[in-house]
């Protein structure tokens, strides 16, 4: 529900473009580290892990691909296996 509302009002698009423009000037290891840390700490804005994943995962994958951090599959593996997803 929350992911749909955020997407409907353009928050996901705004987040991904804002993040990719913010870390675009860094080298890929620094940009990747920043993206993973921001992804981790935005978890505390959501009531559940599922709401966080469904709302933010695609935005961070799109931002990381736009910045050119890593390949699509490697990034999805890192964000998908992030320790916060497993209680």
Steps between C-alpha positions, in 0.01 A plus 500: 500500500768747598713412198207559268425837660864609481516397137168667419612836637843480335705458816686194370601678180607806695706292744681308227582811294607695807723223629660431163574868450643525852744211468567535127832680548656234723698197390295182480621345831416817693164538322417135564586533870287812535206333324515192723525711817212725401295193405573349840415809705180584310366174640417682823245722321279200424287285726611171350779357290255405225377859470859622477598245239195555283531878517875558481666203331426597140587863566842406631564251221409767243721757674795262519471401136475865398815579698674194353607340826482134407322273260129457543518140626777562752322801650170314527680220678661736753182697574281189492720316751537799728497385865207722595267281296553209734391547863 
